[in-house]
Every structure is written in C-alpha cells, then in structure tokens.
Amino acid sequence: MDTESKRKQKAPLIELIFISAVLTAGVALEVFTKGFDFSFISFPVNLFLVLILILLGSIKSSSPLSAFGKTPVALILILLITLLSVAMGLIPGNTIKSSWPFALVYIMLLASLSMAVGRRLRTVRLKDSGFLLKDAGFLLNHLGILLLLISTGLGRGDLKRYFVNVPEEKVEWRGENAFTGEVEELPVAIQLNDFRMELYPPKIMIINNTSDVVADNRQKGHILAAVNNSFTAGEWSVRVDSVTDRPMYAPAAFVTVKNSYSDTTLAGWISCGNYFQMSRQLTINDSLMVVMTTPDPKSYHSDVEVFIKNGGTKSGVVRVNHPLTAGSWKIYQYSYDTVMGKDSGYSVFELVYDPWVIPIYIGIVMLFLGAVTLFWKGGKR
C-alpha cells in the first residue's frame, strides 16, 4: 500500500520532468534549425500521427503512460500553450507559432487529450437508450476540442494559399505561393471576363494648405459632390453648381465660394484627379483652398470563369467576403490595380485549398452540442 502511495506521489513529478525535457529538446532544435516546418506534417504524415493518437487513446489505465492523460498534466500543457499564445499576441513579428517548443507542446496536448478521451470511453455506461448525460457532455467537448486542434494544427501542412494576378479577358494557371513566394502551376485556372467597381460619391472640403487640416474642425465641411449641395466652414460657404463624371476622367465639380463677412465670391472647377487627369483645387487665399477627395470604393467584384484541370468549369462572380467555390478551392477577391481604380485591367485573387475545413466545422458543432448538454445537465435536479 505504501509503495502504491509513493508511486502516485511521484507520478506528477515524473510527468513534469518529462514535459521539461521535451521543452528543452524543443529549444535546442529551435537553436540549431530554422524553426518547425509545417510542411513536414502534410499528408500522409499527419494521417500517421492521427493513427498514433488513436493508439494512445487505447492505452489502459494500468499503464504508466496513462498518467499523461490525466488532469494535472493537461492543466500544465494548457498553461504552457496559453502562455505561448499570449506571447504571440504581445511580441510583434514573432515566430512562436512556427517554433519547435510550440509544436512539441501542441503535440503533447493532443496526446493528453487523446488519452483522456480514450479513458472516458472505456468507462462509459449505457443508460436506457443512450450515454449518461455527464459522459455525453464530456466526450462532445473533449472530442470537439481534439478535432479542432488536429484540423487546425496537423491539417495546416495540407493548407495551400496562392495569389493569382489575372488580366481582363485572359486565363491564368499560375499563382504565387503565399508561404514560399514561388510561382507554381495550379490545378485550377481563372479567366477574368470583367472587373467592376462601385464608388462612393467624392466629398468636398475646405482645407488649410499650409497644415493640411480642415479649415473648421467643428464642421469639417464634408459634403457629397452633388448639384445644389452646400456647406459652411467658418466664414466661408461652398455651393456645388454642377458635377461631371465621365469614363476614364476623374470626377469634377464647379463650385461657388462666398465669404459671409464680405462680398468676396469665387468660382471654379475642382477635381480629385486620377491616373489620366491632374487634380484641380480652388484657391481661396494664401492658406485656404477647396478640394475634392478621391472617391472611396464601395464595392468591387470580378466576373470569372474557373477551369479545373481534371475536368469541369464554373462561372460566377467573386466579391469581397463572398468567395466562389470551385471543387476543393475557395476563390477570394483580394485586390486590383489601385492606381487605375475602377478602370483596373486586372484582378488579384486569393486561392485557398483546405481539405480539413469540414472536420473543423464538425469540431465546432460538437463543442456547441457539448455546451448545450452540460447546460441541460446543470438544470437537472
């Protein structure tokens, strides 16, 4: 009995020594290598690691290794991963997420979770037609977390991201790898049929041309450049008499400026300018002028046709935050020619391939169901 008691007392210390040794090895690897390369755990290595986790989950409670799946070890590993995550957020430009210590702590946490889930599965008892409620809540939460960690960690090696620059009425098969910067041929191609942009109306303001600030900070003088709109900034009032906006040309407005304390009246054209036309301002005096701001993009999208190398095509519109799905790829509107603006002759797309996205969604659903189960259990008397 005393021997068994001493063994239980020593167990946490042994596990702490093991975790410390693994961390020390991680630091040594970080010093002598360039960090942890997630491409190392791409398919089929990540699948092999998942099989190892399943085997760890089958370890019996009588085995010395089973202690690694108990609460004290899990708490230590969660504390370590939390501290590393906080450091990632506080230290700008760090590479902690791609470091060996972070990767090894993450793998140990997966092993601990797998053993905890396996131990609970072996003790599950059936009641009526289903699991006991306490078992269902535990398993849903822990399996959900485990699935999320596996999908976002081990699955990262299979994640692919590319940036593809496609001129109008052209087809592009090549893309720049977001992780390596290398140009590679892709299994999908994009044909850009048309790029369209909708702009907000430009604004007009009076600024101090010696300090580049608005003349009246209390009433910034912003108005939409529309006919008969007017505003007052200090002692000056501005009225828009006419507006022009033609293809390729920059928006322009004819404005009349009056001083409320004198008979001074000025009139003239102003324009924000663009790649084709110089900007124009109306000078009021040595320090003040009326200017038009560059219109801000309201929305932009691309009319595309996608060709998949192994067969099939798909047509659609790619908008910001509204990607187009083609096979296993998500195509996002990323950028355009910011100099040409609405007359941009090309679109930049971000292509993402993530075969682990479905397990991520399943893990989230399991966590939600686990939370509901625990909430329901808490309401039971």
TIDREN-152334 format. One line per field, with one value per residue (C-alpha): residue number from 1; residue in three letters; x, y, z. Coordinates in pm, 1 decimal. Layout:
<drenmis>
seq	c(NUM,...)
type	c(ALA,...)
X	c(X,...)
Y	c(Y,...)
Z	c(Z,...)
</drenmis>
This chain:
<drenmis>
seq	c(1,2,3,4,5,6,7,8,9,10,11,12,13,14,15,16,17,18,19,20,21,22,23,24,25,26,27,28,29,30,31,32,33,34,35,36,37,38,39,40,41,42,43,44,45,46,47,48,49,50,51,52,53,54,55,56,57,58,59,60,61,62,63,64,65,66,67,68,69,70,71,72,73,74,75,76,77,78,79,80,81,82,83,84,85,86,87,88,89,90,91,92,93,94,95,96,97,98,99,100,101,102,103,104,105,106,107,108,109,110,111,112,113,114,115,116,117,118,119,120,121,122,123,124,125,126,127,128,129,130,131,132,133,134,135,136,137,138,139,140,141,142,143,144,145,146,147,148,149,150,151,152,153,154,155,156,157,158,159,160,161,162,163,164,165,166,167,168,169,170,171,172,173,174,175,176,177,178,179,180,181,182,183,184,185,186,187,188,189,190,191,192,193,194,195,196,197,198,199,200,201,202,203,204,205,206,207,208,209,210,211,212,213,214,215,216,217,218,219,220,221,222,223,224,225,226,227,228,229,230,231,232,233,234,235,236,237,238,239,240,241,242,243,244,245,246,247,248,249,250,251,252,253,254,255,256,257,258,259,260,261,262,263,264,265,266,267,268,269,270,271,272,273,274,275,276,277,278,279,280,281,282,283,284,285,286,287,288,289,290,291,292,293,294,295,296,297,298,299,300,301,302,303,304,305,306,307,308,309,310,311,312,313,314,315,316,317,318,319,320,321,322,323,324,325,326,327,328,329,330,331,332,333,334,335,336,337,338,339,340,341,342,343,344,345,346,347,348,349,350,351,352,353,354,355,356,357,358,359,360,361,362,363,364,365,366,367,368,369,370,371,372,373,374,375,376,377,378,379,380,381)
type	c(MET,ASP,THR,GLU,SER,LYS,ARG,LYS,GLN,LYS,ALA,PRO,LEU,ILE,GLU,LEU,ILE,PHE,ILE,SER,ALA,VAL,LEU,THR,ALA,GLY,VAL,ALA,LEU,GLU,VAL,PHE,THR,LYS,GLY,PHE,ASP,PHE,SER,PHE,ILE,SER,PHE,PRO,VAL,ASN,LEU,PHE,LEU,VAL,LEU,ILE,LEU,ILE,LEU,LEU,GLY,SER,ILE,LYS,SER,SER,SER,PRO,LEU,SER,ALA,PHE,GLY,LYS,THR,PRO,VAL,ALA,LEU,ILE,LEU,ILE,LEU,LEU,ILE,THR,LEU,LEU,SER,VAL,ALA,MET,GLY,LEU,ILE,PRO,GLY,ASN,THR,ILE,LYS,SER,SER,TRP,PRO,PHE,ALA,LEU,VAL,TYR,ILE,MET,LEU,LEU,ALA,SER,LEU,SER,MET,ALA,VAL,GLY,ARG,ARG,LEU,ARG,THR,VAL,ARG,LEU,LYS,ASP,SER,GLY,PHE,LEU,LEU,LYS,ASP,ALA,GLY,PHE,LEU,LEU,ASN,HIS,LEU,GLY,ILE,LEU,LEU,LEU,LEU,ILE,SER,THR,GLY,LEU,GLY,ARG,GLY,ASP,LEU,LYS,ARG,TYR,PHE,VAL,ASN,VAL,PRO,GLU,GLU,LYS,VAL,GLU,TRP,ARG,GLY,GLU,ASN,ALA,PHE,THR,GLY,GLU,VAL,GLU,GLU,LEU,PRO,VAL,ALA,ILE,GLN,LEU,ASN,ASP,PHE,ARG,MET,GLU,LEU,TYR,PRO,PRO,LYS,ILE,MET,ILE,ILE,ASN,ASN,THR,SER,ASP,VAL,VAL,ALA,ASP,ASN,ARG,GLN,LYS,GLY,HIS,ILE,LEU,ALA,ALA,VAL,ASN,ASN,SER,PHE,THR,ALA,GLY,GLU,TRP,SER,VAL,ARG,VAL,ASP,SER,VAL,THR,ASP,ARG,PRO,MET,TYR,ALA,PRO,ALA,ALA,PHE,VAL,THR,VAL,LYS,ASN,SER,TYR,SER,ASP,THR,THR,LEU,ALA,GLY,TRP,ILE,SER,CYS,GLY,ASN,TYR,PHE,GLN,MET,SER,ARG,GLN,LEU,THR,ILE,ASN,ASP,SER,LEU,MET,VAL,VAL,MET,THR,THR,PRO,ASP,PRO,LYS,SER,TYR,HIS,SER,ASP,VAL,GLU,VAL,PHE,ILE,LYS,ASN,GLY,GLY,THR,LYS,SER,GLY,VAL,VAL,ARG,VAL,ASN,HIS,PRO,LEU,THR,ALA,GLY,SER,TRP,LYS,ILE,TYR,GLN,TYR,SER,TYR,ASP,THR,VAL,MET,GLY,LYS,ASP,SER,GLY,TYR,SER,VAL,PHE,GLU,LEU,VAL,TYR,ASP,PRO,TRP,VAL,ILE,PRO,ILE,TYR,ILE,GLY,ILE,VAL,MET,LEU,PHE,LEU,GLY,ALA,VAL,THR,LEU,PHE,TRP,LYS,GLY,GLY,LYS,ARG)
X	c(0.0,282.5,461.9,148.2,101.2,460.6,426.3,119.3,300.6,599.0,388.7,321.5,690.5,791.3,548.5,671.9,1030.9,925.2,749.7,1055.1,1284.1,1066.6,1064.7,1442.2,1475.9,1243.2,1458.7,1770.4,1605.0,1498.6,1856.6,2009.0,1733.7,1522.7,1208.1,935.2,833.1,460.7,503.8,669.9,330.4,141.9,-35.3,34.1,244.1,-49.6,-269.0,1.1,9.0,-370.1,-338.8,-77.6,-321.1,-589.3,-342.2,-258.3,-628.5,-642.7,-376.2,-521.6,-540.1,-297.4,-19.2,235.4,176.8,-190.5,-99.2,-10.5,-380.9,-490.0,-595.5,-265.1,-70.5,-348.1,-352.2,26.2,10.8,-287.5,-97.9,208.4,8.7,-174.6,149.8,294.8,-25.5,-17.0,346.4,244.6,-7.2,223.2,550.3,530.7,678.2,743.1,769.7,648.2,370.6,631.3,876.9,972.6,871.0,519.6,488.3,602.5,370.3,86.9,164.4,182.8,-154.1,-303.5,-162.4,-301.7,-647.6,-650.0,-568.5,-831.4,-1099.8,-994.0,-1005.2,-1353.9,-1480.6,-1373.1,-1572.9,-1890.5,-2203.0,-2525.9,-2844.2,-3172.5,-3100.3,-2802.9,-2498.0,-2520.7,-2561.1,-2235.9,-2044.6,-2203.8,-2108.6,-1750.0,-1698.3,-1859.0,-1645.8,-1317.8,-1363.8,-1465.5,-1151.5,-936.8,-1084.3,-1032.5,-670.5,-595.5,-761.1,-600.8,-259.6,-188.7,-406.1,-201.0,53.1,-212.2,-331.4,-243.8,-276.0,-191.9,-223.7,-319.8,-298.7,-539.8,-563.2,-905.5,-1005.6,-704.7,-666.1,-408.4,-293.6,-4.9,-5.9,235.7,263.7,171.5,413.6,720.3,675.9,742.8,530.9,369.1,129.7,-209.9,-474.1,-726.1,-722.3,-914.7,-1041.0,-1133.5,-1426.2,-1487.4,-1385.2,-1638.2,-1621.9,-1882.8,-1757.9,-1895.1,-1954.7,-1648.7,-1650.4,-1561.9,-1389.6,-1201.7,-850.8,-564.0,-295.5,-17.9,-101.0,-318.9,-601.2,-965.6,-1026.7,-1306.6,-1256.1,-1602.5,-1778.0,-1536.7,-1709.0,-1759.9,-2048.0,-2132.6,-2036.9,-2390.6,-2556.8,-2710.2,-2542.0,-2376.2,-2193.4,-2033.2,-1686.5,-1613.8,-1684.2,-1689.7,-1982.0,-1945.9,-2218.3,-2191.6,-2328.1,-2255.0,-2086.3,-1928.1,-1818.6,-1718.7,-1546.6,-1167.3,-1190.0,-1182.6,-1497.8,-1512.3,-1741.6,-1797.7,-1829.6,-1907.8,-1742.9,-1873.1,-1749.4,-2024.8,-1844.2,-1759.9,-1871.3,-1588.7,-1710.1,-1500.5,-1598.5,-1417.8,-1368.7,-1220.8,-1132.1,-972.8,-769.6,-672.9,-415.4,-538.1,-613.2,-442.1,-621.0,-761.1,-821.1,-986.1,-759.8,-945.4,-645.9,-286.4,-387.1,-725.5,-841.8,-1140.1,-1054.0,-1230.4,-1131.4,-1065.7,-1382.9,-1364.7,-1450.1,-1798.2,-1770.3,-1580.1,-1616.6,-1497.2,-1694.3,-1488.6,-1484.2,-1286.1,-1132.7,-1043.0,-754.6,-917.6,-1231.0,-1517.6,-1570.9,-1760.7,-1874.3,-1961.5,-1894.5,-1622.6,-1693.8,-1511.3,-1601.1,-1810.6,-1575.7,-1651.6,-1615.8,-1469.6,-1406.4,-1193.9,-1080.1,-1214.2,-1150.3,-1148.6,-1139.0,-811.9,-708.0,-693.9,-490.2,-525.6,-370.7,-628.7,-913.0,-1244.7,-1060.9,-834.2,-727.2,-668.9,-787.1,-582.9,-743.1,-655.0,-699.2,-727.7,-726.2,-804.9,-913.5,-950.2,-1216.8,-1505.5,-1351.9,-1314.2,-1688.2,-1766.6,-1548.8,-1729.9,-2069.7,-1953.2,-1837.6,-2174.1,-2364.4,-2134.6,-2205.7,-2581.1,-2554.7,-2365.5,-2614.0,-2905.2,-2730.2,-2680.6,-3054.4,-3134.7,-3223.5)
Y	c(0.0,239.9,155.7,233.3,562.8,666.9,580.1,803.6,1089.1,1060.2,1038.9,1415.5,1488.8,1233.1,1383.7,1735.1,1620.1,1460.6,1780.1,1987.0,1751.9,1775.5,2157.4,2162.0,1946.5,2187.6,2486.2,2301.9,2217.0,2580.3,2698.0,2456.4,2463.9,2731.0,2650.0,2394.0,2337.8,2256.4,2104.4,1814.9,1709.7,1723.0,1414.8,1125.7,1212.8,1387.1,1080.5,861.7,1094.6,1069.6,690.2,723.4,942.5,673.9,413.8,639.9,664.5,284.6,270.7,109.3,293.6,45.4,155.2,408.9,614.3,663.8,926.4,1158.1,1180.9,1289.6,1634.5,1759.9,1703.1,1854.2,2166.0,2208.0,2174.9,2412.7,2666.1,2635.9,2671.7,2971.1,3144.5,3085.9,3218.2,3531.9,3585.7,3555.2,3834.6,4064.4,4026.6,4184.9,3994.1,3677.9,3324.0,3139.6,2961.9,2807.2,2720.9,2375.2,2438.9,2543.2,2243.6,1995.3,2138.5,2119.7,1752.9,1666.7,1834.5,1624.2,1309.1,1406.4,1479.9,1154.3,953.3,1139.5,1070.5,704.7,655.4,810.0,596.2,281.0,382.6,485.2,306.6,288.3,411.5,332.6,401.3,633.1,756.7,900.4,1276.4,1350.5,1120.6,1280.1,1631.8,1534.1,1342.1,1602.9,1882.7,1691.5,1527.1,1865.7,2033.4,1740.5,1753.8,2130.8,2104.4,1821.9,2001.1,2341.4,2200.5,1872.9,1988.5,2303.8,2107.7,2042.1,2404.4,2578.8,2950.9,3127.2,3477.9,3487.1,3804.7,3776.5,4042.6,4104.6,3858.1,3638.2,3292.4,3232.7,2891.4,3012.0,3154.4,3282.2,3050.8,3256.8,3059.0,3029.5,3318.2,3082.6,3084.3,2746.1,2595.6,2525.8,2258.8,2538.9,2835.8,3163.3,3364.3,3723.9,3831.7,4167.7,4373.6,4621.1,4870.5,5089.1,5409.3,5632.3,5989.5,6212.6,6468.3,6836.1,7023.4,7342.4,7271.0,7476.0,7420.6,7515.6,7247.3,7003.9,7018.6,7104.4,7477.3,7440.1,7143.4,7181.3,7130.9,6950.4,7072.1,6723.3,6703.9,6476.0,6629.5,6669.0,6966.5,7223.6,7072.1,7332.4,7365.4,7628.8,7615.1,7916.0,8233.2,8057.0,7883.6,7647.0,7555.5,7287.5,7422.7,7128.0,6787.7,6580.2,6216.8,6058.3,5725.8,5741.8,6103.9,6195.2,6336.9,6719.2,6983.5,7353.7,7527.7,7879.6,8004.8,8308.3,8492.7,8571.6,8887.5,9042.8,9041.6,8810.4,8545.0,8283.5,8014.2,7742.9,7375.5,7128.1,6763.5,6481.2,6373.5,6021.7,5832.4,6013.4,6364.2,6607.7,6714.6,7069.0,7291.1,7629.7,7866.6,8098.4,8281.9,8216.5,7945.9,7806.6,7608.3,7400.0,7040.6,6720.7,6392.9,6072.4,5856.4,5554.3,5209.2,5099.2,4750.5,4567.8,4227.1,4011.2,3812.7,3495.6,3150.3,2880.6,2581.0,2268.9,2064.4,1726.4,1842.1,2085.3,2460.7,2701.4,3057.7,3311.3,3643.0,3681.7,3959.7,4077.9,3837.7,3631.5,3368.4,3136.6,2763.0,2555.1,2192.9,2191.3,2551.6,2877.2,3181.6,3521.6,3872.4,4002.7,4320.7,4514.1,4787.3,5061.6,5321.3,5262.9,5224.3,5138.1,5113.1,4838.4,4597.8,4304.2,4137.8,3969.9,3657.0,3454.6,3079.3,2861.1,2482.0,2338.5,1971.7,1989.0,2257.4,2006.3,1846.2,2200.0,2261.8,1922.7,2009.9,2342.0,2168.0,1910.3,2185.9,2359.4,2036.8,1965.1,2307.7,2255.9,1912.4,2048.5,2336.6,2089.5,1867.3,2166.4,2230.0,1872.7,1804.4)
Z	c(0.0,89.2,-235.0,-437.2,-249.1,-311.5,-679.9,-709.5,-535.1,-767.8,-1085.8,-1127.1,-1073.2,-1337.5,-1589.5,-1511.0,-1570.4,-1899.6,-2017.6,-1916.8,-2109.8,-2421.5,-2395.4,-2355.4,-2667.5,-2848.6,-2753.3,-2871.7,-3204.8,-3242.5,-3190.8,-3442.6,-3705.9,-3878.1,-3680.3,-3725.6,-4088.5,-4102.2,-4447.7,-4262.6,-4123.3,-4453.6,-4588.9,-4524.8,-4215.9,-4043.2,-4102.9,-3945.6,-3643.0,-3609.7,-3601.0,-3323.2,-3125.8,-3162.4,-3031.4,-2737.0,-2661.2,-2629.1,-2353.6,-2042.3,-1711.1,-1553.3,-1789.8,-1655.7,-1971.8,-1886.1,-1624.8,-1915.6,-1997.9,-1650.3,-1533.2,-1376.1,-1699.1,-1911.5,-1693.0,-1723.6,-2102.7,-2130.0,-1917.1,-2142.3,-2465.4,-2315.1,-2217.5,-2565.2,-2725.7,-2508.8,-2608.1,-2974.6,-2926.0,-2730.4,-2921.2,-3268.4,-3560.2,-3358.0,-3497.7,-3187.6,-3376.9,-3608.8,-3332.7,-3210.1,-2844.1,-2953.4,-3188.4,-2921.8,-2653.8,-2906.6,-2985.6,-2614.1,-2561.5,-2844.0,-2680.9,-2339.8,-2482.7,-2677.4,-2363.5,-2159.6,-2421.2,-2450.4,-2072.7,-2054.9,-2343.9,-2161.5,-1852.9,-2035.8,-1920.9,-2116.3,-1956.5,-2128.4,-2495.6,-2474.5,-2287.9,-1942.6,-1979.4,-1796.5,-2034.3,-2343.0,-2231.8,-2151.5,-2475.2,-2701.9,-2554.1,-2545.9,-2885.8,-3032.3,-2894.8,-3010.2,-3361.0,-3379.6,-3263.8,-3507.6,-3802.1,-3741.9,-3645.7,-3819.8,-4108.0,-4158.7,-4359.3,-4624.3,-4639.5,-4965.6,-5042.8,-5365.9,-5507.3,-5873.9,-6087.2,-6381.5,-6660.1,-6812.6,-7086.3,-7003.4,-6845.9,-6573.7,-6444.8,-6229.7,-5879.7,-5616.0,-5317.8,-5009.6,-4789.5,-5013.9,-5260.6,-5551.4,-5868.3,-5928.4,-6180.5,-6022.6,-6084.8,-6145.3,-6383.3,-6375.7,-6669.9,-6583.9,-6802.2,-6637.3,-6333.0,-6194.4,-5911.6,-5744.7,-5579.9,-5310.9,-5433.8,-5377.0,-5095.7,-5095.9,-4815.5,-4734.0,-4610.7,-4479.2,-4744.5,-4504.8,-4249.0,-4447.2,-4194.7,-4240.0,-4201.3,-3948.7,-3717.3,-3566.3,-3900.0,-4124.5,-4438.2,-4589.0,-4833.3,-5120.9,-5452.4,-5583.8,-5750.2,-5510.6,-5206.7,-4988.0,-4658.4,-4440.5,-4288.0,-4067.5,-4262.1,-4599.6,-4769.8,-5063.7,-5315.4,-5585.0,-5914.4,-6146.0,-6145.4,-6422.7,-6407.9,-6740.5,-6813.8,-6766.2,-6646.4,-6278.7,-6115.0,-6125.2,-5977.6,-6045.3,-5707.6,-5585.7,-5265.9,-5070.2,-4764.1,-4510.1,-4384.5,-4717.8,-5078.7,-5181.2,-5424.7,-5602.3,-5852.6,-6042.5,-6118.9,-5871.6,-5926.8,-5729.4,-6033.8,-6136.1,-6342.0,-6656.6,-6527.7,-6289.8,-5973.2,-5951.7,-5647.6,-5600.0,-5403.2,-5163.6,-5015.1,-4913.1,-4664.2,-4769.9,-5070.8,-5176.8,-5272.8,-5377.5,-5211.9,-5405.0,-5407.5,-5178.3,-5317.7,-5215.5,-5362.2,-5633.4,-5789.4,-6075.0,-6329.5,-6376.7,-6527.6,-6346.8,-6522.5,-6321.0,-6461.9,-6400.7,-6581.2,-6535.5,-6538.7,-6319.7,-6385.9,-6120.3,-5954.9,-5690.1,-5439.2,-5127.9,-4843.6,-5086.6,-5232.6,-5521.7,-5456.0,-5738.7,-5648.5,-5331.6,-5383.1,-5241.1,-5462.7,-5289.4,-5436.7,-5293.2,-5476.3,-5805.0,-5975.5,-5712.8,-5946.3,-6220.1,-5971.3,-6136.6,-6471.6,-6335.0,-6606.8,-6373.5,-6053.6,-5782.8,-5636.9,-5329.5,-5379.4,-5068.3,-5054.7,-4709.5,-4701.6,-4320.5,-4314.9,-4276.2,-3960.2,-3822.1,-3867.0,-3711.3,-3409.6,-3364.1,-3379.2,-3122.8,-2886.6,-2922.1,-2852.2,-2557.9,-2410.0,-2454.3,-2291.6,-1991.0,-1960.2,-1969.7,-1717.7,-1488.7,-1488.1,-1382.8,-1018.8)
</drenmis>
